[in-house]
Amino acid sequence: MKNSLIVLLTISLWSCKTKAPATSDLPSNTDKVLVGKLVVSALCSHFIAVVESGQVDTSRVTTWKDESRNTTFNNAFTVGTRCNFASLGLKEGDRFSFELYDNEVKETCAVCMAYYPVPDKVLYLRNVKKLAP
């Protein structure tokens, strides 16, 4: 049983790192780099961020209230590429630069199914880089 658990854990971790699309697989909808801030990092890779600077179509972000924290965020979105994003090790409050994919990105890493409320606007990020504080 112990060996089975180790094998299952290894496969789960491996799958999170191997299924991300290459940058050239999907076109970017903009050549401009945006700056975001991670405002919620919740269980099971639920990431909520806000756009702090750069030009993004306002229909792609929303004003969202996190009821559990009683906090409202402007220009908020759910990170759709959560497998790759999780591997960056960003913490709440960290700022990062990123570009957007035009289309949805399918990821196949294992994440738990716990519920956490998130904004209905989802952005798929690429070329994410943590910025110095």
N, C-alpha and C positions, 0 to 999 in steps of 0.2 A: 504494500500500500504506500509506503514511504517513497519508494522508487517511482511509482506511478505519479505521485504528487509532484516530484521533482521534474519528471519529464513533461507533465502538463504545464507547469510553471515556466519551464524553459521554452516550450513551444509558444506560449502566450507572449512572453517577452520578445522572442524572435520575430513573431508576426507583426508586432507593433513597429518594428524598425525596418521591415523589408517591403512593405506594400505601398509606400508613398510614391506618387507620380513624380517623374522627372520634371524639372522646370520647363523643359521644351515640350512636354506632352500636351499642355493646355496653354492657349494664348492668354496673355495678361490683358486686362481691360484698360490699363493705363500704364504709361511709362513712368509715372510719377510715384515717388515713394511717399507713403503715409506714415504718420507717427501715431502710435496707440499707447494705451495704458491698460494693464491688466487690473480690473477692479474686483473681479470675483474669480477665485480658483476653488471650486467646490469638489466634493467627492466624485469619483468616477469620471474624471477629466471633463467636468463641466466648466468651461472657461467663458467669462464674459469680459469684454474689453470695450473701450471707448476710443473713438478717433479724436485725437487731440489736435492734430494739424495735418494739412494736406487737403486736396480736393476729392471729396467722395460724393456721389449722388445721394442726396438726402433721403431718397426713397429706399436706400439700402441699409439705413441705420434708423434707430428709433429712440424715443425717450422712454425709459424703462425703470420701473420701481421694483427694487428687491424688497419684497415684503418681510423677509426674515431679518433684514438689516435696517428696514425702514429708511432706505436711502434711494434717491432717484438719480439716475445717470442719463445725461444727454449724449447723443451720437453713439448709442450703445449697440452692440451686436454680439451674437454668439459666435465663437470661433468654430468654424465647420471642420477645419483640418486639425482636429484635436489630438490625433495620434502623434503627428509631427510636432505640434505645439507643446505637448506634454514632455517630449524629449528635450526641450530647451531648458527646462528647470526654472522657468520664470515664476516669480512670486507676486502676490498681490502688491500693487503699487509700482511694479517695474514698468518702465517705458521701453518701447521697442519700435523699430522701423519695419515696414512690410510693404509688399505689393499684393495686388488682388488677382485671382483667377477670374475669368469671365463666367465659368461654368462650375457646377457642383463637382467636387472631388470625392470620389468614393474611396474610403479607407477601410481596411479589413483587420485592424488590430483588435485585440480583445479589450473591452471595457465593461465594467459592471453595469447593471441595469438600474441602479438607484436613481430616484427622481430628484431633480433640483430644478426649480423654475428658472427659465432662461428667456431672453428676448426672442421674439419670433423672427427677427432679422438675422440671417446667417451669412457670414463672409468667409470665403475660402482663401487662406493666406499662403503666400510663398515668400521666399527670401526674407524670413523673419530674423532680425538681429537685435539682441538686447542692447539698449543704449546706456551709456554711463549715467549715473544719477546726477 
